[in-house]
Amino acid sequence: MADLSPQQTSVQSLFSWHNEGKIFVNRRYQRKLVWTLEEKQRLIESILKKYPIPAVLFAERKPLPGTYEIIDGLQRVQAIIAFIEMAFPTMDGRYFDVAHFPTAKSRADKKQLSARSSSENLNSEEIGYLLDYALSISIMRNATEAEIDDVFDRINTYGKRLSDQERRQSGVQNQFSKLVRNIGCVFRGDSSEDVIPLEIMPEISIDLPKSKHGYTVQSDEVFWVKQGILRSTDLRDSMDEQCIADIAACLIGGMLIERSKDALDKVYSPNDPESQRMETALSVYGSEKFKKEFAFCIDELINICSSGSPSKLRDIVFEKGNTNAFPSVFASLVIALHELIVKEKKSISNRGKIKSLITGISSRIATGRKATSTAERRKNINSIKGLIGDAFIEKDISSIIYGGHSVVDVEDIVRRSEVETSYYELKQGILRLDKRRKIDDGVCERLLKTICAIANNGPGREGKIVIGVSDKSSDAKKIKALDNVLAIPINNRFLVGIRREATHLGWSTERYFQYIKDCIANSDLSSPLKEDVLSNIDFNECYGLGVVIITIPQQKDISYLKDNVYRRSGDSVEEVHAPKDISAMTKRFLK
């Protein structure tokens, strides 16, 4: 049984925990950063006015005593940390002054935070009071995972503070909830490891149009909002995950469920027969299999929207201009595509025709409350299948569905490359960005060194290299001038594709792809790394621009290029010379 230790902890001590990397967020059950600027400012105002604020609950992490997961109070803790790091001002426009707090100033000096200059700051007395303010904190020690989940569920049942879908996802941890959460994270662009340091949260959180917290993921770049399926504010309430859960339950369970709150509640209630049926069905179906199928259907929907003159799905679905969200119509479209492509083993022969056929489809199928029953949902799906069926041919494309990366996968890799730099590498292409447009003589050698270095991260996880994405806005501008290709922004990265280079070289994309494979095949990379990489390289059209994705599988031993050893240091590659350093790297594979 867990022990509970209440204590008073100053804001200054809390920030020191953060600075020392002791505060973590477990994304299995924790909410996103969802507070508005006003909510953050009111919290700081309460502290400065010496008002009491709600207690914070931590759980001490068993593997690392002295480090803590936030169970309740994530929004409050992050707001306090962010204010000290000058991320936002008080309600009267004044900022924290790091010059009066050595710990924060040290972080600013190390470029770990962006200290801004402001003529309006808190005075030294106010800063002193804020740092000395005593927070009520309780720490659960020796708690099991089940106890933490139970406490979190109970806390968020009181007062109904979570949305319906957030309550469902936090209230149960099983195969289905994990599947929905994983797909949701990938499609939002905020996927990460399950347990991450608090300081990473802003980098995987979503900025809404009117919020502008400085978070990395922009809501208008998220698939759901970009296509008009949901509004930006719907992401706060996890409506995207609710939509995924509804579609997944219909497809994995083998029959349509009613589109209602009660039906989804049953799927998530551990003791309900419907939940038990879904878990059994998912065990047979396979989570990875479904994720691939779902991503492929979305890929095809994106390709349909991009056919001819690119359009938002919302603008296609509605005959007249409309700003309404349409998750029910979206669900019907995805299920119809899944049944045609996966179940009936067909392939799209004419995307442009489908785009034309589904134009204005919202007026031809039942929507709203009258379309929630299983019978009406089946009518809608059958209507869509009948409408677009002639644009398909009999062709089993299972190898494509399960064999490569989807557009959403590519976008997820690009976003994760900003945070998990040692496991990801982005390259704009193989040509020099000058008027000569020749193949860069050193590009192949640098690629091989990067592959070797990522492989030497250790056996914990695989790495990825994407060719056709730039991490510099200056390169994206050069590419626009040289190749007349307008980059697609993905957070702070730029999708430029490789098709532009293939066209310039007079190559097909297949020949370009083969050039990369030959570079690896003819190299001195050690075995089995070379063979593993060659078996895990693929091409994706990605909005018609084309990208090459190289996967570096986990290795069991240290890898070499010729007789040399390389390692990752952040997003850089270093050659390792010292025997003691090589020995230390070798030990990574002995754990």
Secondary structure, DSSP 4 states (H G I P E B T S, - for coil): --EEEEEEEEHHHHHHHHHTT-EEEETTTPPP----HHHHHHHHHHHHTT-----EEEEE-SSSTT-EEEEE-HHHHHHHHHHHTTSS--TTS-B--GGG-HHHHHHHHTTSS-PPP-S-B--HHHHHHHHH-EEEEEEEES--HHHHHHHHHHHTTGGG-S-HHHHHHHH--SHHHHHHHHHHHHHHT----SEEEGGGGGGGSEE-TTT----SEEGGGSHHHHTTSS-HHHHHTTHHHHHHHHHHHHHHSSS---SSHHHHHHHH-TTSHHHHHHHHHHHHH-HHHHHHHHHHHHHHHHHHHHSSS---HHHHH-SS------HHHHHHHHHHHHIIIIIS-EEES-HHHHHHHHTTGGGTS--GGGG-SHHHHHHHHHHHHHHHGGGEEE---HHHHHHS--HHHHHHHHHHTTT-GGGEEEE--SB-SSTT-PBPTTHHHHHHHHHHHHHTT-TT--EEEEESEES-HHHHHHHHHHH----EEETTEEE--SHHHHHHHT--HHHHHHHHHHHHHTS-BPTTHHHHHHTTEEEE-TTTT-EEEEEE---SS---BTTBEEEEETTEEEEE--HHHHHHHHHGGG-
